[in-house]
Amino acid sequence: MNTQLLMARTDVKSVNAYIRSKPAPMQRALKQVRGAILKGVPAAEEGISYQMPTYRLDSLPFMYFAGWKNHFSVYPITDALVAAFGDELANYEISKDTLRFSYSEPVPEKLIERIAKFRAQQLTRQARRSRGLKGKQESHLDRVRRICSGMPSVFEKPSHGAPTFFVQKYKNVFAVFANDHHQDGHLAVWLPAPVGLQAALIEEAPETYFIPPYVGSSGWVGINLDRINDEALEIHVRKAWELSSPKKKPRPFGIK
């Protein structure tokens, strides 16, 4: 999810309140989005997470939506979803894991309904896969390795006695696996987070997120691995990798 999304704070407690907090012209579109999601997945549990409407199955999130000034968005849009829907998404803006829709166009309710259904099916398949892996006793370290290895050019090396993941060989740490570090009781991964997100996550789910030692003062967040599913963990890992990746320097004017 992008930083703008993660930093959105509305302090609302329900989807109804979230929609009412928006200007009247936006409310109709957001109500249609909500209706399309619930039509696609009638069993979805509705609530607020990351300060935006969130939809879950068996307590696991599969879809979010949010209203902005000039557009509304649905999240997360995975590579598999983009491949499955193909040309149907050609007229809409996709940025990382976000699909944006303009208020100036009719709300594509049927498309959103089918996207919700697809995301729920993805979550169900992933849950079955996770149960299968647990049956094979996949360790939490193997799980972190599997997700981190999905990022380009990742390099792993022990650092201060902990498995540590770099964006490039010996450059830019973006994840640290911590197994009961100094007997703190956490089997966790530490990750950098966008500015301000650390406090928001801990407030939202203190049983899942915590302030890690050493790097916590820099805004990093600790995530208890037995309290998070693979998909949510992958979103955090991908954002950490992006935050830690070397930024390209702008080229001087006139040089291509």
GUKOL-924220 format. One line per 3 residues: number of its first residue (from 1); for each residue x, y, z of N, C-alpha, C, O. Coordinates in steps of 0.1 Angstrom, whole numbers, plus 2048, in hexadecimal, padded with zeros to 3 digits. Example, Ala and Ser with C-alpha at 12.3 -4.5 7.8 and 13.67 -1.06 7.14 Angstrom:
BEGIN
1	884 7C7 84E 87B 7D3 84E 884 7DF 84E 88E 7DF 855 ~ 880 7EA 847 889 7F5 847 881 800 84F 886 80B 850
***
This chain:
BEGIN
1	808 7F4 800 800 800 800 809 80C 800 814 80C 805 ~ 804 817 7FA 80C 823 7F9 80C 82B 806 803 828 80F ~ 816 834 808 817 83B 815 80B 844 817 807 845 823
4	806 84A 80D 7FA 852 80F 7EF 84A 815 7E8 84F 81E ~ 7ED 83E 811 7E2 835 816 7E5 832 825 7DC 833 82D ~ 7F1 82E 828 7F5 82A 835 7F4 835 83F 7F2 833 84B
7	7F6 842 83A 7F6 84D 843 7E8 853 845 7E6 85C 84D ~ 7DE 84E 83D 7D1 854 83E 7CB 851 84C 7CB 845 850 ~ 7C7 85B 853 7C2 859 861 7B4 860 861 7B3 86C 860
10	7AA 859 863 79C 85F 864 796 85C 872 78D 863 875 ~ 79C 853 87A 797 850 887 788 84C 887 781 84E 891 ~ 784 846 87D 776 840 87C 776 832 881 781 82B 881
13	76B 82E 886 76A 820 88C 761 817 883 761 80B 887 ~ 75B 81B 879 752 813 871 753 817 862 757 823 85F ~ 74F 80F 859 74E 812 84B 744 81D 849 746 826 841
16	739 81C 84F 72F 827 84E 734 834 852 732 83E 84B ~ 73C 835 85D 742 841 861 74C 846 858 74D 852 855 ~ 754 83D 852 75E 840 848 757 847 83C 75C 852 838
19	74D 841 837 746 847 82B 740 854 82E 741 85E 827 ~ 73A 855 83A 734 862 83E 73E 86D 840 73B 879 83F ~ 74B 869 843 755 873 845 75A 87A 838 761 884 838
22	756 874 82D 75A 87A 820 74F 884 81B 744 883 81F ~ 754 88D 812 74A 896 80C 73F 88F 805 740 884 800 ~ 733 895 805 727 88F 7FF 729 88A 7F1 724 87F 7EE
25	72F 891 7E8 731 88B 7DA 739 87E 7DA 737 876 7D0 ~ 741 87C 7E3 749 86F 7E4 742 864 7EA 745 858 7E7 ~ 738 867 7F2 732 85C 7FA 72A 852 7F1 72B 846 7F4
28	724 857 7E7 71C 84E 7DE 726 843 7D8 722 837 7D8 ~ 731 848 7D3 73B 83E 7CD 740 834 7D7 741 829 7D4 ~ 743 839 7E3 748 830 7ED 73E 826 7F2 741 81A 7F5
31	731 82A 7F2 727 820 7F6 726 816 7EB 723 80A 7EE ~ 728 81A 7DE 727 810 7D3 733 806 7D4 731 7FA 7D2 ~ 73E 80B 7D8 74A 802 7D9 747 7F8 7E4 74A 7EC 7E3
34	743 7FD 7F0 740 7F5 7FB 736 7EA 7F7 738 7DE 7FA ~ 72B 7EE 7F0 721 7E4 7EC 726 7DA 7E3 722 7CE 7E4 ~ 72F 7DE 7DA 735 7D4 7D0 73D 7CA 7D7 73D 7BE 7D4
37	745 7CE 7E1 74E 7C5 7E8 745 7BB 7F0 748 7AF 7EF ~ 73B 7C0 7F7 733 7B7 7FF 72A 7AD 7F6 727 7A2 7FA ~ 727 7B2 7EA 720 7A9 7E1 729 79E 7DB 724 793 7DA
40	735 7A2 7D9 73F 798 7D4 742 78E 7DF 745 782 7DB ~ 743 792 7EB 747 789 7F6 73D 78C 802 741 793 80B ~ 731 786 801 727 788 80C 72C 785 81A 727 78A 824
43	735 77B 81B 73A 777 828 745 780 82E 74A 77D 839 ~ 748 78A 827 753 793 82B 750 79A 839 744 79E 83B ~ 75A 79B 841 759 7A2 84E 75D 7B0 84B 768 7B2 846
46	755 7BA 84F 758 7C8 84B 75D 7CF 858 758 7CD 863 ~ 767 7D8 856 76C 7DF 861 776 7EA 85C 776 7ED 850 ~ 77D 7F0 865 787 7FB 862 795 7F6 867 797 7F1 872
49	79E 7F7 85D 7AC 7F4 860 7B5 7FD 858 7B1 801 84D ~ 7C0 801 85D 7C8 80C 856 7C0 818 854 7C3 820 84B ~ 7B6 81A 85C 7AD 825 85B 7A5 826 84E 7A3 831 849
52	7A1 81A 849 799 81A 83D 791 80D 83D 794 804 844 ~ 786 80D 835 77E 801 834 786 7F4 830 78D 7F4 827 ~ 784 7EA 838 78B 7DD 836 782 7D1 836 778 7D1 83E
55	785 7C8 82E 77C 7BC 82C 784 7AF 82F 78F 7AE 829 ~ 77F 7A7 838 786 79B 83C 77E 78E 83B 772 78E 83A ~ 785 783 839 77F 776 83A 787 76E 845 793 76E 845
58	780 769 84F 786 762 85A 791 76B 860 79C 766 864 ~ 78D 777 862 796 781 868 7A2 785 860 7AA 78D 865 ~ 7A4 780 854 7AF 784 84C 7AB 78E 841 7A1 78B 83A
61	7B1 799 83F 7AD 7A4 836 7B0 79F 827 7BB 79A 824 ~ 7A6 7A2 81F 7A8 79F 810 7A6 7AB 808 7AA 7AB 7FC ~ 7A0 7B6 80D 79E 7C1 804 79B 7CE 80D 796 7CD 818
64	7A0 7D9 808 79E 7E6 80E 799 7F0 803 79B 7EE 7F7 ~ 792 7FB 807 790 806 7FE 791 813 806 790 814 812 ~ 793 81E 7FE 795 82B 804 791 836 7FA 793 834 7EE
67	78B 840 800 787 84C 7F7 791 857 7F9 794 85C 804 ~ 796 85C 7EE 79F 868 7EE 798 873 7E7 78D 872 7E2 ~ 79F 87F 7E6 799 88B 7E0 794 889 7D2 789 88D 7CF
70	79C 883 7C9 799 882 7BB 796 874 7B6 793 872 7AB ~ 798 86A 7BF 796 85D 7BB 793 854 7C7 795 858 7D2 ~ 78F 848 7C5 78E 83E 7CF 796 832 7CB 799 830 7BF
73	79B 82A 7D4 7A4 81F 7D1 7A0 812 7D8 799 812 7E2 ~ 7A4 807 7D2 7A2 7FA 7D9 7B0 7F4 7DA 7B9 7F6 7D1 ~ 7B2 7EB 7E4 7BF 7E5 7E7 7BD 7D7 7EC 7B2 7D4 7F0
76	7C7 7CF 7ED 7D3 7D0 7E5 7D1 7C9 7D7 7C9 7BF 7D6 ~ 7D7 7CE 7CD 7D6 7C9 7BF 7E3 7C1 7BD 7EE 7C6 7BB ~ 7E2 7B4 7BC 7ED 7AB 7BB 7F1 7A9 7AC 7E8 7AB 7A3
79	7FD 7A4 7AA 801 7A0 79C 7F7 796 796 7F4 797 78A ~ 7F3 78C 79E 7EA 782 799 7DD 788 795 7D7 784 78B ~ 7D8 792 79D 7CB 798 799 7CC 7A0 78C 7C3 79F 784
82	7D7 7A8 78B 7D9 7AF 77E 7DA 7A6 772 7D4 7A9 768 ~ 7E0 79B 774 7E1 791 769 7D4 78B 766 7D0 789 75A ~ 7CC 788 770 7BF 782 76E 7B5 78B 768 7AD 787 760
85	7B5 798 76B 7AB 7A1 765 7B0 7A8 759 7A8 7AE 751 ~ 7BD 7A8 756 7C2 7AD 749 7BD 7BA 745 7BE 7C4 74C ~ 7B7 7BA 739 7B3 7C7 732 7A8 7CE 73A 7A5 7DA 737
88	7A1 7C7 742 796 7CD 74A 79B 7D9 753 793 7E2 757 ~ 7A8 7D8 756 7AE 7E2 75F 7B5 7ED 757 7BB 7F6 75D ~ 7B5 7EC 74A 7BD 7F5 741 7BA 804 743 7C2 80C 741
91	7AD 807 746 7A9 814 746 7AA 81A 754 7A6 826 757 ~ 7B0 813 75E 7B1 818 76B 7C0 818 76F 7C8 811 76A ~ 7C3 821 778 7D1 823 77D 7D4 819 788 7CD 818 792
94	7DF 812 785 7E4 808 78F 7F2 80D 794 7FB 80F 78C ~ 7F3 80F 7A1 800 814 7A6 804 80A 7B1 7FD 80A 7BC ~ 80E 802 7AF 813 7F8 7B8 807 7EE 7BB 803 7E7 7B2
97	801 7EE 7C7 7F7 7E5 7CB 7E9 7EC 7CB 7E0 7E7 7D2 ~ 7E8 7F8 7C5 7DC 800 7C6 7D5 802 7B8 7DC 804 7AE ~ 7C8 801 7B8 7C0 803 7AC 7B7 80F 7AF 7B0 810 7B8
100	7B9 819 7A6 7B2 826 7A8 7A7 828 79E 7A8 824 792 ~ 79C 82E 7A3 790 831 79A 78D 840 79C 78D 846 7A7 ~ 78A 847 791 786 855 791 777 856 795 76F 84E 791
103	774 861 79D 766 863 7A0 75E 868 794 752 868 794 ~ 765 86D 78A 75F 872 77E 759 867 775 751 86A 76C ~ 75C 85B 778 757 84F 770 74E 847 779 74F 847 785
106	744 840 773 73B 837 77A 743 82D 782 74D 828 77D ~ 73F 829 78E 746 81F 796 744 812 78F 738 80D 78D ~ 74F 80B 78C 74D 7FE 785 74A 7F3 790 752 7EB 793
109	73E 7F2 794 73A 7EA 79F 73C 7DB 79C 741 7D4 7A4 ~ 739 7D7 790 73B 7C8 78C 749 7C5 78D 74D 7BA 791 ~ 752 7CE 788 760 7CB 788 765 7CA 797 76D 7C1 79A
112	761 7D3 79F 765 7D3 7AD 760 7C7 7B4 767 7C1 7BC ~ 754 7C3 7B1 74E 7B7 7B7 757 7AA 7B3 759 7A2 7BC ~ 75B 7A9 7A7 763 79E 7A2 771 79F 7A8 777 794 7AB
115	776 7AB 7AA 784 7AC 7B0 783 7A7 7BE 78C 7A0 7C3 ~ 778 7AB 7C5 777 7A7 7D3 776 798 7D4 77C 791 7DD ~ 76E 792 7CB 76D 783 7CB 77A 77C 7C8 77E 772 7CE
118	782 782 7BF 78F 77D 7BB 799 77E 7C7 7A0 774 7CA ~ 798 789 7CE 7A1 78B 7DA 79E 781 7E5 7A7 77C 7EB ~ 791 77F 7E7 78D 775 7F1 791 767 7EE 796 760 7F6
121	791 764 7E1 795 757 7DC 7A4 755 7DE 7A9 74B 7E2 ~ 7AC 760 7DB 7BA 760 7DD 7BD 75E 7EC 7C6 756 7EF ~ 7B6 765 7F5 7B9 763 803 7B6 755 808 7BD 74F 810
124	7AB 74F 803 7A7 741 806 7B2 737 802 7B6 72F 809 ~ 7B7 739 7F6 7C2 730 7F1 7CE 732 7F9 7D5 728 7FC ~ 7D1 73E 7FC 7DD 741 804 7DC 73B 812 7E6 735 817
127	7D0 73C 818 7CE 736 825 7D0 727 825 7D6 721 82E ~ 7CB 720 81A 7CD 712 819 7DB 70E 817 7E0 704 81D ~ 7E2 717 80F 7F1 714 80D 7F8 716 81A 801 70E 81D
130	7F5 720 822 7FC 722 82F 7F9 717 838 802 712 83F ~ 7ED 711 838 7EA 706 841 7F2 6FA 83C 7F7 6F2 845 ~ 7F4 6F8 82F 7FC 6ED 82A 80B 6EF 82E 812 6E5 832
133	810 6FC 82E 81E 6FE 832 820 6FC 840 82A 6F6 845 ~ 815 6FF 848 817 6FD 857 817 6EE 859 81E 6E9 863 ~ 810 6E6 851 810 6D8 853 81E 6D2 850 822 6C8 856
136	826 6D9 848 833 6D5 845 83D 6DC 84E 849 6DB 84D ~ 838 6E4 858 840 6EB 862 849 6F5 85C 855 6F5 85F ~ 844 6FD 853 84C 708 84E 84F 712 85A 846 716 861
139	85B 715 85C 85F 71D 867 85C 72C 864 85A 72F 858 ~ 85B 734 86E 858 742 86B 864 749 864 862 752 85C ~ 870 744 867 87B 749 85F 87A 745 850 87D 74E 848
142	876 739 84D 875 735 83F 86A 73D 839 86B 741 82D ~ 860 740 841 855 749 83B 85A 757 838 856 75C 82D ~ 861 75D 841 867 76A 83E 870 769 832 870 772 82A
145	879 75F 831 882 75D 826 87A 75C 819 87D 763 80F ~ 86F 755 819 867 753 80D 861 760 808 861 763 7FC ~ 85C 768 811 856 775 80D 861 77F 809 85F 786 7FF
148	86B 780 811 876 789 80D 87C 786 800 880 78F 7F8 ~ 87E 779 7FD 884 775 7F0 87C 779 7E4 881 778 7D9 ~ 86F 77D 7E6 867 781 7DB 86A 78F 7D7 865 794 7CD
151	873 796 7DF 877 7A4 7DB 884 7A3 7D2 88C 79A 7D4 ~ 885 7AC 7C9 891 7AB 7C0 89E 7AD 7C7 89F 7B4 7D1 ~ 8A8 7A5 7C3 8B6 7A7 7C7 8B9 7A5 7D6 8C2 7AB 7DB
154	8B0 79E 7DD 8B1 79D 7EC 8BD 795 7F0 8C1 78B 7E9 ~ 8C4 799 7FA 8D0 792 7FF 8CE 790 80E 8CB 799 816 ~ 8D1 783 813 8CF 780 821 8DD 77E 827 8E5 777 821
157	8DF 783 833 8EC 781 83A 8E9 783 849 8E2 78C 84D ~ 8EF 77B 852 8ED 77D 860 8F4 78A 864 8FE 78D 860 ~ 8ED 791 86D 8F2 79E 872 8EE 79F 881 8E3 79E 884
160	8F8 7A0 889 8F6 7A0 898 8EF 794 89C 8E6 794 8A5 ~ 8F2 789 896 8EC 77C 89A 8DE 779 895 8D8 76F 898 ~ 8D8 782 88C 8CB 781 887 8CB 780 878 8D2 787 872
163	8C2 778 872 8C1 777 863 8BC 785 85F 8B2 78A 863 ~ 8C3 78B 856 8C1 799 851 8C0 799 842 8C8 793 83B ~ 8B7 7A1 83D 8B4 7A1 82F 8B7 7AF 829 8B2 7BA 82E
166	8BF 7AF 81F 8C4 7BC 818 8BD 7BD 80B 8BA 7B4 804 ~ 8BB 7CA 807 8B6 7CD 7F9 8C0 7C8 7EF 8BC 7C2 7E4 ~ 8CD 7CA 7F1 8D7 7C6 7E8 8E2 7C0 7F1 8E2 7C2 7FD
169	8EC 7B9 7EB 8F6 7B3 7F3 8FD 7BD 7FC 904 7C6 7F7 ~ 8FC 7BB 809 902 7C3 814 8FD 7D1 814 903 7DA 81B ~ 8F2 7D5 80D 8ED 7E2 80C 8DE 7E3 810 8D6 7DC 80B
172	8DB 7EC 819 8CD 7F0 81C 8C5 7E5 822 8BE 7DD 81B ~ 8C6 7E3 82F 8BE 7D9 836 8AF 7DD 836 8AC 7E9 838 ~ 8A6 7D3 833 898 7D6 833 890 7CD 83B 884 7CF 83D
175	896 7C2 841 88F 7B9 849 899 7B2 852 8A4 7AE 84E ~ 895 7B0 85F 89D 7A8 869 894 79E 86F 889 7A2 875 ~ 898 792 86F 890 787 876 895 786 885 8A1 785 887
178	88C 788 88E 88F 788 89C 888 77D 8A4 87C 77D 8A5 ~ 890 773 8A9 88A 768 8B0 88D 76A 8BF 898 766 8C4 ~ 883 76F 8C6 884 771 8D4 891 779 8D8 899 775 8E0
181	892 785 8D1 89E 78D 8D3 89F 791 8E1 896 798 8E7 ~ 8AA 78D 8E8 8AD 791 8F6 8A1 78D 8FE 89E 794 908 ~ 89B 781 8FB 890 77C 903 884 786 904 87E 787 90E
184	881 78D 8F8 876 796 8F9 869 790 8F6 85F 797 8F6 ~ 869 783 8F3 85C 77C 8F0 856 77D 8E3 84C 778 8E0 ~ 85D 784 8D9 858 786 8CC 85F 77D 8C2 86B 77D 8C1
187	857 776 8BA 85C 76F 8AE 857 778 8A3 84C 777 89F ~ 860 780 89D 85C 78B 895 865 78E 88A 870 789 889 ~ 861 798 882 869 79E 878 868 7AD 87A 85E 7B2 87D
190	874 7B4 879 875 7C2 87A 876 7C8 86C 87E 7C3 864 ~ 86E 7D2 86A 86E 7D9 85C 86D 7E8 85D 866 7ED 867 ~ 873 7EF 854 871 7FE 854 862 800 84F 85D 7F9 847
193	85D 80B 854 84F 80E 850 84E 81D 84C 856 825 850 ~ 844 821 844 842 82F 840 841 838 84C 83C 833 857 ~ 845 844 84B 844 84E 856 836 84E 85C 82C 84F 855
196	836 84C 869 829 84D 871 821 840 871 818 83F 879 ~ 825 836 86A 81D 829 869 820 821 876 817 819 87A ~ 82C 821 87C 82F 819 887 824 81B 892 81E 811 897
199	821 827 896 817 82A 8A0 809 825 89C 802 820 8A4 ~ 806 828 890 7F9 824 88B 7F6 815 88B 7EC 811 88F ~ 800 80D 887 7FF 7FF 888 7FE 7F9 896 7F5 7F1 899
202	806 7FF 89F 806 7FA 8AC 7F9 7FD 8B3 7F3 7F5 8BB ~ 7F3 809 8B0 7E6 80D 8B6 7DB 804 8B0 7D2 800 8B7 ~ 7DD 801 8A3 7D2 7F8 89C 7D3 7EA 8A1 7C8 7E4 8A4
205	7DF 7E4 8A3 7E0 7D6 8A7 7EC 7D4 8AF 7F6 7CE 8AA ~ 7EB 7D7 8BC 7F7 7D6 8C5 7FC 7C8 8C7 807 7C5 8CB ~ 7F3 7BE 8C5 7F7 7B0 8C6 7FF 7AB 8BA 806 7A1 8BB
208	7FF 7B3 8AF 806 7AF 8A3 813 7B7 8A2 81D 7B2 89E ~ 812 7C4 8A5 81D 7CE 8A2 823 7D3 8AF 81C 7D4 8B9 ~ 830 7D6 8AF 837 7DC 8BA 843 7E4 8B6 847 7E3 8AB
211	848 7EB 8BF 854 7F3 8BD 860 7EA 8BF 863 7E6 8CB ~ 868 7E7 8B5 874 7DF 8B7 880 7E7 8BD 880 7F3 8BC ~ 889 7E0 8C4 895 7E7 8C9 89E 7EC 8BE 89D 7E8 8B3
214	8A6 7F6 8C2 8B1 7FB 8B9 8AB 803 8AD 8AD 80F 8AC ~ 8A2 7FD 8A5 89D 804 899 890 80A 89B 88B 811 892 ~ 889 807 8A6 87C 80D 8A9 87C 81C 8A9 872 822 8A4
217	886 822 8AD 887 831 8AE 887 837 8A0 885 843 89E ~ 88B 82E 896 88B 833 888 87E 830 880 87D 832 874 ~ 874 82C 888 867 829 881 865 81B 87D 85A 818 877
220	86E 812 87F 86C 804 87C 861 7FE 885 85F 803 890 ~ 85B 7F3 87F 851 7ED 887 854 7DE 888 859 7D8 87F ~ 851 7D8 894 853 7CA 895 845 7C3 893 83B 7C8 897
223	845 7B7 88C 839 7B0 889 83A 7A2 88F 843 79B 88B ~ 831 79F 898 830 791 89D 82B 788 892 820 789 88D ~ 834 77E 88E 831 776 883 825 76C 885 81F 768 87B
226	822 769 891 817 760 893 809 767 893 7FF 761 896 ~ 80A 775 891 7FE 77D 891 7FB 783 884 7F2 78C 883 ~ 801 77F 879 7FF 785 86C 7FF 77B 861 807 771 862
229	7F7 77C 857 7F6 773 84C 800 777 842 806 782 842 ~ 803 76E 839 80D 770 82F 80B 77C 826 814 784 823 ~ 7FF 77E 822 7FC 789 819 7FE 797 81F 805 79F 819
232	7FA 798 82C 7FC 7A5 833 80B 7A7 835 810 7B2 834 ~ 812 79C 839 820 79D 83B 828 7A1 82E 831 7A9 82F ~ 823 79B 823 82A 79E 816 828 7AD 813 831 7B3 80D
235	81D 7B3 816 81B 7C1 813 825 7C9 81B 82A 7D3 816 ~ 826 7C6 828 830 7CD 830 83E 7CB 82B 846 7D5 82B ~ 842 7BF 828 84F 7BC 823 852 7C4 816 85D 7CA 814
238	849 7C4 80D 84A 7CB 800 84C 7DA 803 855 7E0 7FD ~ 844 7E0 80C 846 7EE 80F 854 7F1 815 85A 7FB 812 ~ 858 7E8 81E 865 7EA 825 870 7E9 81A 87A 7F1 81B
241	86F 7E0 811 879 7DF 806 879 7EB 7FE 884 7F0 7FA ~ 86E 7F1 7FA 86D 7FD 7F3 873 809 7FA 87A 811 7F4 ~ 870 80A 807 876 815 80F 885 814 810 88C 81F 811
244	88A 808 810 899 806 812 8A0 806 805 8AD 806 805 ~ 89A 805 7FA 8A0 805 7ED 8A8 812 7EA 8A2 81C 7ED ~ 8B4 811 7E4 8BB 81D 7E0 8B3 826 7D7 8AD 821 7CD
247	8B2 833 7DA 8AA 83C 7D2 8B3 841 7C6 8BF 844 7C8 ~ 8AD 840 7BA 8B5 845 7AE 8B6 854 7AF 8AD 85B 7B1 ~ 8C3 858 7AC 8C5 867 7AC 8C0 86D 79E 8C2 867 794
250	8B9 878 79F 8B4 87E 792 8C0 882 789 8CA 887 78E ~ 8BE 87F 77C 8C8 883 773 8C8 892 770 8BE 898 770 ~ 8D4 897 76D 8D5 8A6 76A 8CD 8A9 75E 8CB 8A0 755
253	8C7 8B5 75D 8BF 8B9 752 8C6 8B7 745 8D2 8BB 743 ~ 8BF 8B1 73B 8C5 8B0 72E 8CC 8A2 72B 8CF 89F 720 ~ 8CE 89A 736 8D5 88E 735 8CA 883 735 8C2 882 73F
256	8CA 87A 72B 8C0 86F 72B 8C6 862 72F 8C0 858 72F
***
